[in-house]
């Protein structure tokens, strides 16, 4: 059975998941992480290739992970994901014509970009022309090359560079994607320095947005607003969270902290709501069927429920372990459950080629 290893390069740690996919449920064989020094990855963008390479190499050496068929995730604001309508062409023709067809839709020169697309649906114009809606993914070539250099430097053989949002969706929804479901569903991942929104309908990711706000932003607002150390701000953040609803009153230290966190949370919620409403309007939809939340940032008390009320939708925590069989991962069940919010990226990248998200992948396929 084919085995792939998902590599998630986050702002606070690098994580790897060894996933075996076959006819039955995928099997999670290994999961491990290695912390990163502060500042080497900022908002998903690698600032210090050497430090990240060293951490990845140490992770593989310490946990004896397979070195072949590694899928590396890509997620930052230099990745552009847009829906574009193009003339209907055969797949091979569209691959060749893609730079010309999308050059006006992406804000970076196509010569400097690595491009991929996911077919969405065919339609006919009033003039009778057959068209195709596609989800275009464009990443700056130097950034993709940097990820490949990190893997090469750590002695790994890269199967593909994949949009991390695709992996998050695969891990969060699993084989349920094949069933389609009623209406659009969304995945919200709140990481250390970025948040990602992916909206899925009919088994295909149709909308992705990356927001440069994550759990660290909440910590930093407390540090600034209350003159706290990072350690004290982290502890206070995890204890008080945002207000369940409304806006908190009171002048004791916990109420002040909750007010600061709620203000920060509401700014993030507005970004999320604006993105979701944009998709719903463009797609002619009325509401989300559900919102699945993941990431350490989603653990902030009351934040996920506050987001759900704002979007008027049902909120569920990610349950990656419902979609995979757990092998001998060298962790107890309680340890794995504790890691579950940060499992989706690495596990989903390890599921590359499974399910139907995306149905094709030409994006930086380097095998």
C-alpha positions as CSV (number, residue, x, y, z in Angstrom):
1,X,0.0,0.0,0.0
2,X,1.3,3.5,-0.8
3,X,2.7,5.5,2.0
4,X,3.2,9.3,2.0
5,X,4.6,11.6,4.6
6,X,3.0,14.9,5.2
7,X,5.3,17.7,6.3
8,X,3.7,20.8,7.9
9,X,6.0,23.7,8.4
10,X,4.2,25.9,10.9
11,X,5.2,29.1,12.6
12,X,5.9,27.3,16.0
13,X,6.9,23.8,14.9
14,X,7.4,21.4,12.0
15,X,5.2,18.3,12.1
16,X,5.2,15.1,10.1
17,X,2.6,12.4,9.7
18,X,3.2,9.0,8.0
19,X,0.0,7.9,6.3
20,X,-0.7,4.6,4.6
21,X,-3.6,4.7,2.1
22,X,-5.2,1.6,0.7
23,X,-8.7,0.2,0.0
24,X,-9.9,0.6,3.5
25,X,-9.5,3.5,5.9
26,X,-6.1,5.3,5.7
27,X,-3.8,4.3,8.5
28,X,-1.8,6.9,10.6
29,X,1.5,5.2,11.2
30,X,3.5,7.9,12.8
31,X,3.1,11.5,14.0
32,X,5.8,13.7,15.4
33,X,6.8,17.3,15.8
34,X,9.8,19.5,16.4
35,X,9.6,23.1,17.8
36,X,11.0,26.0,15.8
37,X,12.8,29.0,17.2
38,X,10.7,32.2,17.2
39,X,10.8,34.2,14.0
40,X,12.2,31.5,11.6
41,X,8.7,31.1,10.0
42,X,6.5,34.2,9.9
43,X,2.9,34.1,8.8
44,X,3.6,30.8,7.0
45,X,6.6,32.3,5.1
46,X,10.1,30.8,5.8
47,X,12.4,33.6,7.0
48,X,15.4,31.3,7.9
49,X,15.8,28.3,5.6
50,X,18.8,27.0,7.5
51,X,17.0,26.9,10.8
52,X,14.0,25.2,9.3
53,X,16.1,22.7,7.4
54,X,17.9,21.9,10.7
55,X,14.6,21.3,12.5
56,X,13.2,19.1,9.7
57,X,16.4,17.0,9.6
58,X,16.4,16.6,13.4
59,X,12.7,15.6,13.3
60,X,13.4,12.8,10.8
61,X,16.5,11.6,12.6
62,X,14.9,11.5,16.0
63,X,11.8,9.7,14.9
64,X,13.3,7.5,12.1
65,X,10.7,8.6,9.5
66,X,10.7,7.5,5.9
67,X,12.6,9.8,3.6
68,X,10.7,9.2,0.3
69,X,7.3,10.4,-0.9
70,X,7.2,13.5,1.3
71,X,4.4,16.0,0.6
72,X,5.2,19.5,1.8
73,X,2.5,22.0,2.7
74,X,2.3,25.6,1.4
75,X,0.3,28.3,3.2
76,X,0.9,32.0,3.4
77,X,-0.4,35.2,1.8
78,X,2.0,34.9,-1.1
79,X,-0.3,32.0,-2.3
80,X,-3.1,33.2,-4.5
81,X,-6.3,31.1,-4.9
82,X,-8.9,32.4,-7.3
83,X,-11.9,31.1,-9.2
84,X,-11.5,31.9,-12.9
85,X,-13.7,31.1,-16.0
86,X,-11.7,29.9,-19.0
87,X,-12.7,28.5,-22.4
88,X,-13.3,24.8,-22.2
89,X,-10.2,22.9,-23.4
90,X,-8.8,19.5,-23.1
91,X,-6.8,19.1,-20.0
92,X,-3.4,19.0,-21.7
93,X,-4.3,22.1,-23.7
94,X,-5.5,23.9,-20.6
95,X,-2.2,23.1,-18.8
96,X,-0.3,24.7,-21.6
97,X,-2.7,27.7,-21.9
98,X,-3.1,28.3,-18.2
99,X,-0.5,31.2,-17.8
100,X,-2.2,33.1,-20.7
101,X,-5.7,32.4,-19.4
102,X,-5.1,33.5,-15.8
103,X,-2.5,36.3,-16.1
104,X,-5.1,39.0,-15.6
105,X,-6.6,37.3,-12.6
106,X,-3.6,36.9,-10.4
107,X,-1.5,39.8,-8.9
108,X,1.9,38.3,-9.6
109,X,3.6,37.9,-13.0
110,X,2.9,34.4,-14.3
111,X,6.6,33.9,-15.2
112,X,7.4,34.2,-11.5
113,X,4.6,31.8,-10.4
114,X,4.0,28.1,-10.1
115,X,0.4,27.4,-11.3
116,X,-2.1,24.7,-10.7
117,X,-5.9,24.4,-11.1
118,X,-8.8,22.4,-9.9
119,X,-11.7,22.0,-12.4
120,X,-15.0,23.0,-10.9
121,X,-17.8,22.8,-13.5
122,X,-18.6,23.4,-17.1
123,X,-21.2,26.0,-18.3
124,X,-22.3,27.6,-21.5
125,X,-22.4,31.3,-22.2
126,X,-25.6,33.0,-23.6
127,X,-23.6,33.1,-26.9
128,X,-23.2,29.3,-26.8
129,X,-19.5,29.1,-25.9
130,X,-18.6,26.2,-23.7
131,X,-16.6,27.4,-20.6
132,X,-15.0,25.9,-17.6
133,X,-14.8,27.3,-14.1
134,X,-11.5,26.5,-12.4
135,X,-9.9,27.2,-9.0
136,X,-6.5,28.6,-9.8
137,X,-3.6,28.2,-7.3
138,X,-0.6,30.5,-7.9
139,X,2.5,30.6,-5.7
140,X,5.7,32.6,-6.2
141,X,8.3,30.3,-7.7
142,X,11.1,31.4,-5.3
143,X,8.9,30.3,-2.3
144,X,8.2,26.9,-3.8
145,X,11.9,26.4,-4.7
146,X,12.8,27.3,-1.0
147,X,10.6,24.5,0.3
148,X,12.2,22.1,-2.1
149,X,15.6,23.2,-0.9
150,X,14.6,22.7,2.8
151,X,13.5,19.1,2.0
152,X,16.6,18.4,-0.1
153,X,18.8,19.8,2.7
154,X,17.2,17.5,5.2
155,X,17.8,14.5,2.9
156,X,14.1,14.0,1.9
157,X,12.7,13.1,-1.5
158,X,9.7,15.3,-2.3
159,X,6.7,13.9,-4.0
160,X,4.8,17.1,-4.2
161,X,4.3,20.6,-2.8
162,X,0.6,20.8,-2.0
163,X,-1.6,23.7,-1.0
164,X,-2.0,23.1,2.8
165,X,-5.7,24.0,2.6
166,X,-6.4,21.0,0.4
167,X,-4.7,18.8,3.0
168,X,-6.7,20.3,5.8
169,X,-9.9,19.5,4.0
170,X,-8.9,15.9,3.3
171,X,-8.1,15.3,7.0
172,X,-11.1,17.2,8.4
173,X,-13.8,15.6,6.2
174,X,-12.2,12.3,5.2
175,X,-14.3,10.0,3.0
176,X,-17.4,12.1,3.8
177,X,-16.1,14.2,0.9
178,X,-17.1,11.5,-1.5
179,X,-20.7,11.8,-0.2
180,X,-21.0,15.5,-1.1
181,X,-23.5,16.5,1.6
182,X,-26.1,19.2,1.6
183,X,-24.8,22.6,0.8
184,X,-21.4,24.1,1.3
185,X,-19.2,23.1,4.3
186,X,-16.2,25.0,5.6
187,X,-13.0,24.3,7.4
188,X,-11.4,27.0,9.5
189,X,-7.9,26.4,10.8
190,X,-6.5,29.0,13.3
191,X,-2.8,28.5,13.5
192,X,-0.1,30.3,15.3
193,X,0.3,33.2,12.8
194,X,-2.3,32.6,10.1
195,X,-5.9,31.4,9.7
196,X,-7.1,29.5,6.7
197,X,-10.7,29.2,5.4
198,X,-11.6,26.5,2.9
199,X,-15.2,26.0,1.6
200,X,-16.1,22.7,0.1
201,X,-19.1,21.7,-2.0
202,X,-19.7,18.4,-3.8
203,X,-16.4,17.0,-2.7
204,X,-14.3,19.9,-4.2
205,X,-12.6,22.8,-2.5
206,X,-14.2,25.9,-4.2
207,X,-12.8,28.7,-2.1
208,X,-9.7,29.3,0.0
209,X,-8.6,32.4,1.9
210,X,-5.5,32.9,4.1
211,X,-5.8,35.6,6.8
212,X,-2.6,36.8,8.5
213,X,-4.0,36.5,12.0
214,X,-3.6,33.5,14.4
215,X,-3.2,32.6,18.1
216,X,0.0,34.6,18.4
217,X,-1.8,37.8,17.6
218,X,-4.1,37.3,20.6
219,X,-1.1,36.8,22.8
220,X,0.6,39.9,21.4
221,X,-2.4,42.1,22.0
222,X,-2.5,41.1,25.6
223,X,1.3,41.7,26.0
224,X,0.9,45.2,24.6
225,X,-2.5,46.1,26.2
226,X,-1.6,44.8,29.7
227,X,2.3,45.1,29.7
228,X,2.7,41.3,30.2
229,X,5.5,38.9,29.5
230,X,4.8,36.4,26.7
231,X,4.5,33.6,29.2
232,X,2.0,35.5,31.4
233,X,0.0,36.6,28.4
234,X,-0.3,33.0,27.1
235,X,-1.5,31.7,30.5
236,X,-4.0,34.5,30.8
237,X,-5.3,34.0,27.2
238,X,-5.9,30.3,27.7
239,X,-7.7,30.9,31.0
240,X,-10.1,33.7,30.1
241,X,-10.7,33.5,26.4
242,X,-13.2,35.8,24.6
243,X,-16.6,36.7,25.8
244,X,-19.2,33.9,24.9
245,X,-21.4,36.7,23.6
246,X,-21.8,40.4,23.8
247,X,-18.9,42.6,25.0
248,X,-17.4,42.2,28.5
249,X,-17.8,44.9,31.2
250,X,-15.7,45.3,34.3
251,X,-12.3,46.6,35.3
252,X,-10.6,43.6,37.1
253,X,-7.6,42.1,35.3
254,X,-9.5,39.2,33.8
255,X,-12.3,41.4,32.4
256,X,-9.8,43.7,30.9
257,X,-8.0,40.7,29.3
258,X,-11.2,39.3,28.0
259,X,-12.2,42.6,26.5
260,X,-8.9,42.8,24.7
261,X,-9.2,39.3,23.4
262,X,-12.8,39.8,22.4
263,X,-11.9,42.9,20.4
264,X,-9.1,40.9,18.7
265,X,-11.4,38.0,18.1
266,X,-14.2,40.1,16.6
267,X,-11.7,41.6,14.1
268,X,-10.8,38.1,13.0
269,X,-14.5,37.1,12.9
270,X,-15.2,40.0,10.6
271,X,-12.5,38.8,8.2
272,X,-13.9,35.3,8.3
273,X,-17.5,36.4,7.9
274,X,-16.6,38.7,5.0
275,X,-14.8,35.8,3.2
276,X,-17.7,33.4,3.8
277,X,-20.3,35.9,2.7
278,X,-18.3,36.7,-0.4
279,X,-18.3,33.0,-1.4
280,X,-22.0,32.5,-0.6
281,X,-23.0,35.5,-2.7
282,X,-20.9,34.5,-5.7
283,X,-22.1,30.9,-5.5
284,X,-25.8,31.8,-5.0
285,X,-25.8,30.0,-1.6
286,X,-27.6,31.0,1.5
287,X,-25.6,29.5,4.4
288,X,-22.9,27.1,5.4
289,X,-24.0,23.6,6.3
290,X,-21.4,23.4,9.1
291,X,-18.0,24.8,10.1
292,X,-15.2,22.5,11.3
293,X,-12.5,24.2,13.3
294,X,-8.9,23.2,13.8
295,X,-5.6,24.6,14.9
296,X,-4.3,25.5,18.4
297,X,-5.8,29.0,18.0
298,X,-9.3,27.5,17.9
299,X,-8.7,26.3,21.4
300,X,-9.1,29.8,22.8
301,X,-12.1,29.6,25.1
302,X,-15.5,30.5,23.5
303,X,-13.9,31.7,20.2
304,X,-15.2,28.9,18.0
305,X,-18.8,29.3,19.3
306,X,-18.6,33.0,18.8
307,X,-17.6,32.5,15.2
308,X,-20.4,30.0,14.7
309,X,-23.0,32.5,16.0
310,X,-21.7,35.2,13.8
311,X,-22.0,32.9,10.7
312,X,-25.3,31.3,12.0
313,X,-24.0,27.8,11.4
314,X,-23.2,24.7,13.4
315,X,-19.6,24.5,14.7
316,X,-17.7,21.2,15.2
317,X,-14.2,20.5,16.4
318,X,-12.0,18.7,13.9
319,X,-12.0,14.9,14.5
320,X,-9.2,13.6,12.3
321,X,-9.0,10.4,14.2
322,X,-12.6,9.6,13.1
323,X,-11.3,9.3,9.5
324,X,-8.1,7.3,10.0
325,X,-7.1,4.1,11.6
326,X,-4.4,4.6,14.2
327,X,-1.3,2.4,13.9
328,X,1.6,2.2,16.2
329,X,2.3,5.9,16.5
330,X,4.3,5.7,19.7
331,X,1.8,7.9,21.5
332,X,-1.0,7.1,24.0
333,X,-4.6,7.7,22.9
334,X,-4.9,10.7,25.3
335,X,-1.7,12.2,23.8
336,X,-3.1,11.8,20.3
337,X,-6.4,13.4,21.3
338,X,-4.4,16.3,22.8
339,X,-2.7,16.7,19.4
340,X,-5.9,16.4,17.4
341,X,-6.3,20.2,16.7
342,X,-2.8,20.3,15.0
343,X,-3.0,16.9,13.2
344,X,-5.0,17.9,10.1
345,X,-2.3,19.7,8.1
346,X,0.4,17.0,8.3
347,X,-2.2,14.1,8.1
348,X,-4.0,15.7,5.2
349,X,-0.8,16.3,3.3
350,X,0.0,12.6,3.9
351,X,-3.4,11.8,2.3
352,X,-2.3,13.5,-0.9
353,X,-3.9,11.7,-3.8
354,X,-6.7,10.3,-1.6
355,X,-10.4,11.3,-1.9
356,X,-11.2,14.0,-4.4
357,X,-9.7,17.3,-3.0
358,X,-8.3,18.3,-5.4
359,X,-9.2,15.8,-8.2
360,X,-6.0,16.6,-10.0
361,X,-2.7,18.1,-8.8
362,X,-0.1,19.6,-11.1
363,X,0.9,22.0,-8.4
364,X,4.7,21.8,-8.0
365,X,4.7,18.1,-8.6
366,X,8.4,17.4,-8.4
367,X,8.5,13.6,-8.2
